[in-house]
């Protein structure tokens, strides 16, 4: 084994040990709960999102198709009130079809359940492997962007030790898989452009398509990928446009089966699930009725967004600013003491260095600029729509903040060393 492979294996193993040991310690020592759960105890403490993924995965295993859920589950959740914004269609006496959530993570979870049955280990082991591989690809991505193994190693270790990303592998949520796809997709794309390797660029399109099917917040970013591909330099302009169009078409092809399914079931050819409406119209003056009207109407989504903003632009602007500040905050007031402690300390170490690293990119902009654009796209998207009190929706950009924090740290270190 050469030195490079030894480094990558060490990163992977370190991340695995932290994710296994950290979550066992957290559940047993701090929450005083058993770590391994199965049967009725397994899903008893699930949050809302986790219940949707779990219920949809189990319906898939029952042969009810992608994105279906049991009638009993719907009745328990009282969908006539709180979940009025969700499209659902009865497919038999016991199951409904829905598009409340993106489809790929429930498919992934169903595969985990099929192999190991519904239990903590069924999803936790795959999450640990995927989360640890993310650290490896962050190393490769940072190395490709900055051509510096010190920055790459520092980035990977920062992601490996990042408490949010360590603890979240224990949750039945999309973020671990989504972040993996993002890291892999950006590595393929940036490496493909740097090496003028069209196969790598087009492979990134497949990965980004799967990421869109995992978390639909990436879908509006796809046109920016096309523009980046066209203006990123390297090949002649005609070839860049051709590659950019191919990238877009592949992503759309990956999304097409989901869009077609929504057309057949609900009469809407769309890649967006109902979750997008919950985000966009979460803080309406009368959120249930407002969201219900906007979701059920036949207006184009963009026109609905503008109509919603125009209803009270001043209030919307203030809410936008408040959400933007919250999105970049160390923690929120609703977090518990332990979460405030580790989130605040992590923020103090990484975020100022990350901002510094992004501000002083200079010659590295041609490769790292796409990551900067994604970071601010994601923050503006959530400022415009919804920011959760746990700041979970910030998790997908945190590995990329780590890359720029590593670059900032190494830059400062070199200047001090001189």
Residue pairs with C-beta under 8 A, 6 or more apart in sequence:
1 9
7 139
7 149
7 153
8 136
8 139
8 140
11 132
11 135
11 136
11 139
11 153
11 156
11 157
11 160
12 132
12 133
12 135
12 136
13 132
14 135
14 157
14 160
15 131
15 132
15 134
15 135
15 159
15 160
16 128
16 129
16 132
18 160
18 161
18 166
19 127
19 128
19 131
19 132
19 166
19 169
20 128
22 163
22 166
22 167
23 35
23 124
23 166
23 167
23 169
23 170
24 35
26 167
26 170
27 33
27 34
27 35
27 170
28 34
28 35
30 338
34 41
35 120
36 119
36 120
36 121
37 119
37 120
38 117
38 118
38 119
38 120
42 118
42 119
42 120
43 50
43 51
43 54
43 118
46 54
46 172
49 101
49 173
49 174
50 171
50 172
50 173
51 73
51 77
52 69
52 100
52 101
52 106
53 101
53 105
53 106
53 109
53 172
53 173
53 174
54 109
54 118
54 172
55 69
55 70
55 73
56 67
56 68
56 69
56 98
56 101
56 106
56 109
57 106
57 107
57 109
57 110
57 112
57 113
58 70
58 110
58 113
58 118
59 65
59 68
59 69
59 70
59 95
60 66
60 68
60 106
60 107
60 110
61 110
61 113
61 114
62 95
64 91
64 92
64 95
65 91
65 97
66 103
66 106
66 107
66 258
66 261
67 97
67 98
67 99
67 100
67 101
67 103
67 106
67 261
68 91
68 95
68 96
68 97
68 98
69 95
69 96
69 98
70 94
70 95
70 96
71 90
71 93
71 94
71 95
71 96
72 94
74 88
74 96
77 83
79 86
79 88
81 288
82 288
83 100
84 288
84 291
84 292
85 274
85 277
85 278
85 281
85 288
85 291
85 292
85 295
86 98
86 100
86 274
87 98
87 99
87 100
87 266
87 268
87 274
87 295
88 96
88 97
88 98
88 100
89 96
89 97
89 98
89 265
89 266
90 96
90 97
91 97
97 265
98 274
99 262
99 265
99 266
99 273
99 274
100 273
100 274
100 275
101 273
101 275
102 174
102 212
102 213
102 214
102 215
102 216
102 273
102 275
103 213
103 258
104 177
104 210
104 213
104 214
105 174
105 177
105 178
105 214
108 126
108 177
109 123
109 172
112 122
112 123
112 126
113 122
115 122
116 122
116 125
120 170
123 172
124 169
124 170
127 169
127 170
127 176
127 177
128 169
130 176
130 177
130 180
131 165
131 166
131 168
131 169
131 176
131 179
131 180
132 160
133 180
134 159
134 165
134 176
134 179
134 180
134 183
134 399
135 156
135 157
135 159
135 160
136 156
137 180
137 183
137 184
137 187
138 155
138 156
138 159
138 183
138 399
138 402
138 403
139 152
139 153
139 155
139 156
140 152
140 187
140 191
141 155
141 183
141 186
141 187
141 190
141 403
142 148
142 151
142 152
142 155
142 156
142 403
142 406
142 407
143 149
143 151
143 152
144 187
144 190
144 191
144 194
144 367
145 190
145 364
145 367
145 368
145 371
145 403
146 152
146 364
146 367
146 368
146 407
148 410
150 410
151 403
151 406
151 407
151 410
152 406
154 406
154 409
154 410
155 399
155 402
155 403
155 405
155 406
158 350
158 402
158 405
158 406
159 165
159 398
159 399
159 402
162 346
162 350
162 398
162 399
162 402
163 342
163 343
163 346
164 343
164 346
164 395
164 398
165 176
165 179
165 395
165 398
165 399
168 175
168 176
168 392
168 395
169 176
173 392
174 214
174 215
175 215
175 392
175 395
175 396
177 214
178 211
178 214
178 215
178 218
178 396
179 395
179 396
179 399
181 207
181 208
181 210
181 211
181 214
182 211
182 218
182 374
182 396
182 399
183 399
184 207
185 204
185 207
185 208
185 211
186 204
186 370
186 371
186 374
186 400
187 204
188 200
188 201
188 203
188 204
188 207
189 200
189 201
189 204
189 208
189 225
189 229
189 370
190 367
190 370
191 197
191 200
192 198
192 199
192 200
192 201
192 202
192 203
192 204
193 201
193 229
193 232
193 234
193 367
194 234
194 367
196 234
196 235
198 243
201 229
201 243
201 247
202 243
202 246
202 247
202 250
204 247
205 246
205 247
205 248
205 250
205 251
205 254
206 250
206 254
208 218
208 222
208 225
208 251
209 250
209 251
209 252
209 253
209 254
209 255
210 254
211 218
212 218
212 219
212 222
212 251
212 254
212 255
212 271
213 254
213 255
213 258
213 271
215 396
216 271
216 272
216 273
216 275
216 276
217 279
217 378
217 381
217 382
217 393
217 396
219 255
219 271
219 272
220 377
220 381
221 374
221 377
221 378
222 248
222 251
223 248
224 373
224 374
224 377
225 247
225 248
225 251
225 370
226 244
226 245
226 247
226 248
227 244
228 369
228 370
228 373
229 240
229 243
229 244
229 247
230 237
230 240
230 241
230 244
231 240
232 240
232 366
232 370
233 366
234 240
235 243
255 271
258 271
259 269
259 270
259 271
260 269
262 268
262 269
262 270
262 271
263 269
263 270
272 301
274 295
276 301
277 291
277 294
277 295
278 291
278 386
279 385
279 386
280 294
280 304
280 305
280 308
280 385
280 386
281 287
281 290
281 291
281 294
281 295
281 308
282 291
282 385
282 386
283 319
283 386
284 290
284 291
284 308
285 311
285 312
290 308
294 304
294 307
294 308
297 304
299 307
308 316
309 316
320 383
320 384
321 383
323 382
323 383
323 384
323 385
323 386
323 387
324 379
324 380
324 383
326 332
326 387
326 391
327 379
327 382
327 383
327 387
327 391
327 393
327 394
328 351
328 379
329 347
329 391
330 340
330 343
330 344
330 347
330 348
330 351
331 339
331 340
331 343
331 344
331 347
331 391
332 389
332 390
332 391
334 389
334 390
335 343
335 389
335 390
339 390
343 391
349 405
350 398
350 401
350 402
350 405
351 401
351 405
353 404
353 405
353 406
353 408
353 409
353 412
354 401
354 402
354 404
354 405
354 408
355 404
355 408
356 404
356 408
356 411
356 412
357 403
357 404
357 405
357 406
357 407
357 408
357 409
357 411
358 372
358 375
358 404
360 408
360 411
361 368
361 369
361 372
361 407
364 407
368 403
368 404
368 407
371 400
371 403
371 404
372 404
374 397
374 400
375 397
375 400
375 401
378 394
378 396
378 397
379 394
379 397
382 393
382 394
386 393
387 393
387 394
